[in-house]
Amino acid sequence: MSILRDPQRRVELFLVVCLLATAFTARYVGRSEMTRDMQIFFEWHDRLERAGGWRGLGEAIGNYNAPYMYLLWFASVLPVPLLIGIKLVYAVFDLLLAFFVFRLVEMRRGRRAGFAAALVVILLPTVVINASIWGQIDSIWASFAVGGVWMLARGRDWWGVALCTLSLAFKPHGIFIFALVGLLVLAGRLRARTLLAVPAVWLALSLPALLLGRSPGELFTIYSLDRQAGIIDQLTAKAPTIFAFLEGTRRLDTARHLGYVLTAALVLGVFLLVIARRARLDGTRIVTLATLFAILIPFGLPGMHERYFYLADVLTVALVFHLPRLWFVPLLVQAASLGSYTYFLFGQTREQLELRALAALMLAALVAVGYTLIRDVLMEREITPLAPKPVGNTMAE
């Protein structure tokens, strides 16, 4: 009640309520939008129904992993139309995403800054559009990825790896955050035995489908190239990546392979820098590395869709609260991501919006974060001996 007696606090509370109402209204506006991707989810639902409803979870339906099919079935039993049910499920994960961003920022800047970051995230245009208009599931895998970064930054190793595995279990894009996990293991910041959480979580999520009769071989190869071939037919599917600069190239296979090699080389280069310098891996450094990988990996890989920078959209907001001097980075990333969304959603043409310009914005963000990391690592004194956890961390795993 003391908050209500403080005029400034009342104004702050009023503004927060207004922002939350705006976030709700923005999602309400898109409640009836039906895209081609949503039609595919409806087709999967119809196949589930023909297979016996929840019993259909034991069938090989679609090319998403079993956990998403559980949510699709759950949305279908809600007392609302299926379209609304699916988007309500997505809205819950929008809130979970905001919660994890709040926690990730709160640990560095306090509760007020955490609330501010969470509000920014749920109001980001790409976050609003992705779930409520496009009907995509990126808030699901991204929320677990951000949660994993938060737990890893706190030194809660098992929970961190488990949440990162949940991210990967919903979408293969979760692999973006596993670059951070790999680096922390090699640097001695994360105990290797915590990687046992990966098969444990994966098996636990797969168990309902397996018990209902789904083939283990089919389920555990859901991310194989032949099952996911449709997403890598092009060098870029309107994503602001390095391949936007190679439009019209005649050597598709060569360019594709060079993308894989270049991306791997850059990621390993980051590994080498951090490990060779015995860099301090505190919370801010972990957030910086997670953000760098969330931009770098989709920027260099072929076959990326415009939505694959979703995690970068979110983590750059958290990064600014850790490193305020990078205030312009989320603006660059959001402009590039949102601009690329318009091709699919609003029918923008090349003449109206140049993909190369959007890729240049994303490249600028990548260079800014990469330069900041390299400079900070090179300027700090080496830490010896290399400890598996920061000094003074007494929290349980």
C-alpha positions in Angstrom: 0.0 0.0 0.0 3.0 2.3 0.5 3.5 2.2 -3.3 0.0 3.7 -3.8 0.8 6.6 -1.4 3.9 7.6 -3.4 2.8 9.8 -6.4 5.8 8.8 -8.5 5.2 5.1 -7.9 1.5 5.6 -8.8 2.5 7.1 -12.1 5.0 4.2 -12.7 2.3 1.7 -11.9 -0.2 3.4 -14.2 2.4 3.4 -17.1 3.2 -0.3 -16.6 -0.6 -1.2 -16.6 -0.9 0.9 -19.9 2.0 -1.0 -21.5 0.6 -4.3 -20.4 -2.8 -3.3 -21.9 -1.0 -2.3 -25.1 0.7 -5.7 -25.3 -2.6 -7.5 -24.7 -4.4 -5.4 -27.3 -1.6 -6.0 -29.9 -2.1 -9.7 -29.5 -5.9 -9.4 -29.5 -5.7 -7.6 -32.9 -4.1 -10.7 -34.5 -6.4 -13.3 -32.9 -8.2 -14.2 -36.2 -5.2 -14.0 -38.6 -4.6 -17.3 -40.5 -1.3 -17.7 -42.3 -0.1 -20.6 -44.4 1.9 -21.9 -41.5 -1.1 -21.9 -39.3 -3.0 -23.9 -42.0 -0.2 -26.5 -41.7 -0.8 -26.8 -38.0 -4.5 -27.2 -38.6 -3.7 -30.0 -41.0 -1.6 -31.7 -38.3 -4.5 -31.3 -35.9 -6.9 -32.9 -38.3 -4.5 -35.8 -38.6 -4.4 -36.1 -34.9 -8.1 -36.2 -34.7 -8.4 -38.9 -37.4 -5.8 -40.9 -35.4 -7.9 -40.7 -32.2 -7.1 -37.4 -30.6 -4.5 -37.8 -27.9 -3.8 -41.3 -29.2 -2.6 -39.7 -32.4 0.4 -38.4 -30.5 1.9 -41.9 -31.2 1.8 -41.2 -34.9 4.5 -39.6 -37.0 2.7 -36.4 -37.9 4.4 -33.3 -39.2 8.1 -32.4 -38.9 8.0 -30.8 -35.5 9.2 -32.8 -32.4 6.8 -34.5 -30.0 6.6 -31.7 -27.4 5.0 -29.3 -29.9 2.4 -32.0 -30.8 1.5 -32.3 -27.1 0.8 -28.5 -27.0 -1.2 -28.7 -30.3 -3.4 -31.4 -28.8 -3.8 -29.4 -25.6 -4.8 -26.3 -27.6 -7.5 -28.4 -29.3 -9.2 -29.4 -26.1 -9.5 -25.8 -24.7 -13.0 -24.5 -24.7 -12.3 -22.0 -27.6 -11.8 -22.3 -31.3 -8.6 -24.0 -32.3 -7.1 -20.9 -33.8 -7.6 -19.0 -30.5 -6.5 -22.0 -28.5 -3.2 -22.2 -30.3 -2.5 -18.5 -30.0 -3.4 -18.6 -26.3 -0.8 -21.3 -25.8 1.7 -19.1 -27.6 0.7 -16.1 -25.4 1.6 -18.1 -22.3 5.1 -18.6 -23.7 5.4 -14.9 -24.5 4.9 -14.3 -20.8 7.4 -17.0 -19.9 9.9 -15.4 -22.3 9.3 -12.0 -20.6 9.7 -13.6 -17.1 13.1 -15.1 -18.0 14.3 -11.8 -19.5 13.2 -10.1 -16.3 15.3 -12.6 -14.3 18.3 -12.3 -16.6 18.3 -8.5 -16.2 17.3 -8.4 -12.6 20.4 -10.3 -11.6 22.5 -7.4 -12.9 20.4 -4.3 -12.7 17.7 -4.9 -10.1 14.0 -5.5 -10.2 13.0 -2.2 -11.8 15.3 -2.7 -14.8 14.1 -6.3 -15.0 10.5 -5.1 -15.3 11.5 -2.6 -17.9 13.3 -5.2 -20.0 10.4 -7.6 -19.7 8.0 -4.9 -20.9 10.2 -4.1 -23.9 10.4 -7.8 -24.9 6.6 -8.4 -24.8 6.1 -5.2 -26.9 8.8 -6.0 -29.5 7.1 -6.0 -32.9 8.7 -9.3 -33.9 7.6 -10.9 -30.7 4.0 -9.7 -31.0 3.8 -10.6 -34.7 5.5 -13.9 -34.5 2.9 -15.6 -32.2 -0.3 -13.5 -32.4 -0.3 -12.8 -36.2 2.0 -15.3 -37.8 1.1 -18.1 -35.4 4.7 -19.3 -35.0 6.2 -21.1 -32.1 9.5 -19.2 -31.7 8.5 -17.8 -28.2 8.5 -21.4 -27.0 12.0 -22.5 -27.8 13.4 -19.0 -27.3 11.9 -18.7 -23.8 13.6 -21.9 -22.7 16.9 -20.7 -24.3 16.7 -17.5 -22.4 15.9 -19.4 -19.2 18.9 -21.6 -19.9 21.2 -18.5 -20.2 19.8 -17.2 -16.9 20.5 -20.4 -15.1 23.9 -20.8 -16.6 24.8 -17.2 -15.6 23.7 -18.0 -12.0 25.8 -21.2 -11.9 22.8 -23.5 -11.8 24.4 -25.9 -14.3 21.9 -28.7 -14.3 18.9 -26.4 -14.7 20.7 -24.4 -17.4 21.5 -27.5 -19.5 18.0 -28.8 -19.0 16.4 -25.6 -20.2 18.7 -25.4 -23.2 17.7 -29.0 -24.0 14.0 -28.0 -23.7 14.7 -25.3 -26.3 16.3 -27.7 -28.7 13.5 -30.3 -28.1 10.9 -27.8 -29.5 12.9 -26.5 -32.4 16.3 -27.3 -33.9 17.1 -23.6 -33.6 17.8 -24.3 -30.0 21.3 -25.4 -31.2 22.2 -21.7 -31.3 22.4 -21.7 -27.5 24.2 -25.0 -27.3 27.3 -23.2 -28.7 27.3 -21.4 -25.3 27.0 -24.7 -23.5 29.9 -26.2 -25.4 32.1 -23.2 -24.7 31.3 -23.3 -21.0 32.2 -27.0 -20.8 35.5 -26.5 -22.7 36.4 -23.5 -20.6 35.8 -25.4 -17.3 32.9 -23.1 -16.3 30.4 -25.9 -16.7 30.9 -29.5 -15.4 30.8 -32.0 -18.2 28.6 -34.4 -16.3 25.8 -31.9 -16.5 25.5 -32.8 -20.2 23.8 -35.9 -18.9 20.7 -33.7 -18.6 20.5 -33.6 -22.4 19.5 -37.3 -23.0 17.5 -37.3 -19.7 15.3 -34.4 -20.7 15.0 -35.5 -24.3 13.9 -39.0 -23.2 11.4 -37.6 -20.7 9.8 -35.4 -23.3 9.7 -38.2 -25.8 8.3 -40.8 -23.4 4.5 -40.0 -23.8 4.8 -40.4 -27.6 6.9 -43.6 -27.3 4.4 -45.1 -24.9 1.6 -44.3 -27.4 3.5 -46.3 -30.0 5.6 -43.8 -31.9 8.7 -45.3 -33.4 11.9 -44.5 -31.5 13.9 -44.4 -34.7 11.6 -42.0 -36.3 11.2 -39.8 -33.3 14.9 -39.5 -32.5 15.8 -38.6 -36.1 13.2 -35.9 -36.4 15.9 -33.3 -37.0 17.7 -35.3 -39.6 18.4 -33.5 -42.9 16.0 -35.7 -44.9 13.1 -34.9 -42.5 14.0 -31.1 -42.5 15.1 -30.8 -46.1 12.5 -28.2 -46.9 14.2 -25.5 -44.7 17.5 -25.6 -46.6 16.5 -25.5 -50.2 17.6 -21.9 -50.6 20.7 -20.0 -49.4 18.4 -17.6 -47.6 14.6 -17.7 -47.2 14.3 -13.9 -46.9 16.5 -13.9 -43.8 19.0 -11.0 -43.4 22.1 -13.2 -43.6 25.4 -13.1 -45.3 23.7 -14.9 -48.3 21.6 -11.8 -49.0 24.8 -10.4 -50.6 25.1 -13.5 -52.8 21.8 -13.3 -54.5 21.8 -14.9 -57.9 25.0 -16.9 -57.3 25.4 -19.8 -59.6 27.4 -22.0 -57.2 24.8 -22.8 -54.7 26.4 -25.9 -53.2 29.8 -24.3 -52.9 28.3 -21.2 -51.2 26.2 -23.4 -48.9 29.3 -25.4 -47.8 31.4 -22.2 -47.3 28.6 -20.9 -45.1 28.9 -24.0 -42.8 32.7 -23.8 -42.8 32.8 -20.0 -42.1 30.3 -20.2 -39.3 32.1 -23.1 -37.6 35.4 -21.2 -37.9 34.0 -18.1 -36.3 32.4 -20.0 -33.5 35.6 -21.9 -32.8 37.5 -18.7 -33.0 35.3 -17.3 -30.2 36.0 -20.5 -28.2 39.7 -20.1 -28.7 39.7 -16.5 -27.7 37.8 -17.1 -24.4 39.7 -20.3 -23.5 43.2 -19.1 -24.5 42.8 -15.8 -22.5 41.1 -17.6 -19.6 38.5 -15.0 -19.8 36.2 -14.3 -16.8 32.8 -16.0 -17.5 30.6 -14.0 -15.2 26.9 -13.3 -15.8 27.4 -10.3 -18.2 30.0 -12.2 -20.2 27.7 -15.2 -20.6 24.9 -12.9 -21.8 27.3 -11.3 -24.3 28.4 -14.7 -25.6 24.8 -16.0 -25.9 23.8 -12.9 -27.8 26.8 -13.2 -30.1 26.0 -16.8 -31.0 22.3 -15.9 -31.4 23.3 -13.4 -34.2 26.4 -15.1 -35.6 25.1 -18.6 -36.2 22.0 -17.8 -38.1 23.8 -15.0 -40.0 26.4 -17.4 -41.4 24.3 -20.5 -42.0 22.5 -21.2 -45.3 18.8 -22.0 -45.4 17.8 -19.5 -42.7 14.3 -18.1 -42.5 13.5 -14.6 -41.4 12.2 -15.8 -38.0 15.5 -17.4 -37.0 16.9 -14.2 -35.5 14.1 -14.3 -32.9 16.4 -15.3 -30.1 18.8 -12.4 -31.1 15.8 -10.0 -31.0 15.2 -10.9 -27.4 18.8 -11.4 -26.1 20.0 -8.0 -27.5 17.4 -6.3 -25.2 18.8 -8.1 -22.2 22.4 -7.4 -23.3 21.7 -3.6 -23.3 20.9 -3.7 -19.6 24.2 -5.5 -19.0 26.2 -3.4 -21.4 24.4 -0.1 -21.9 27.0 1.2 -24.4 25.5 -1.3 -26.9 22.1 0.5 -26.8 22.0 0.7 -30.6 22.4 -3.1 -31.1 18.8 -4.2 -30.4 17.6 -1.3 -32.7 19.7 -2.7 -35.5 18.6 -6.3 -34.9 15.0 -5.4 -34.6 15.0 -3.3 -37.7 16.6 -6.1 -39.7 14.3 -8.8 -38.3 11.1 -6.8 -38.6 12.0 -5.7 -42.1 12.5 -9.3 -43.3 9.1 -10.3 -41.8 7.3 -7.9 -44.2 8.2 -10.1 -47.2 6.1 -13.0 -46.1 3.4 -11.2 -44.1 2.7 -8.1 -46.1 3.9 -9.0 -49.6 6.8 -6.5 -49.7 8.8 -6.8 -52.9 12.4 -6.4 -53.6 11.9 -2.9 -55.0 10.1 -1.9 -51.8 12.6 -3.3 -49.4 16.1 -4.4 -50.1 17.2 -7.5 -48.3 20.8 -6.6 -48.5 20.2 -3.4 -46.6 18.6 -5.5 -43.8 21.5 -7.9 -43.8 23.9 -4.9 -43.5 22.0 -3.9 -40.4 22.4 -7.4 -38.9 26.0 -7.5 -39.9 26.6 -4.1 -38.1 25.0 -5.6 -34.9 27.2 -8.7 -35.2 30.3 -6.6 -35.6 29.4 -4.4 -32.6 28.8 -7.3 -30.2 31.8 -9.3 -31.5 34.1 -6.2 -31.2 32.9 -5.5 -27.7 33.5 -9.1 -26.6 37.0 -9.3 -28.2 38.0 -5.9 -26.7 36.8 -6.7 -23.2 38.4 -10.1 -23.2 41.8 -8.8 -24.4 41.7 -5.9 -21.9 41.0 -7.9 -18.8 43.7 -9.7 -16.9 43.9 -13.5 -17.2 42.3 -15.5 -14.5 44.4 -18.3 -12.9 43.7 -20.9 -12.1 40.7 -21.6 -14.4 37.9 -22.4 -12.0 34.8 -24.3 -12.9 32.6 -21.7 -11.2 33.1 -18.0 -10.3 34.6 -17.4 -6.9 32.1 -17.0 -4.2 29.3 -18.8 -5.9 27.6 -20.9 -3.2 24.3 -21.7 -4.9 23.3 -25.3 -5.4 23.1 -26.8 -8.8 
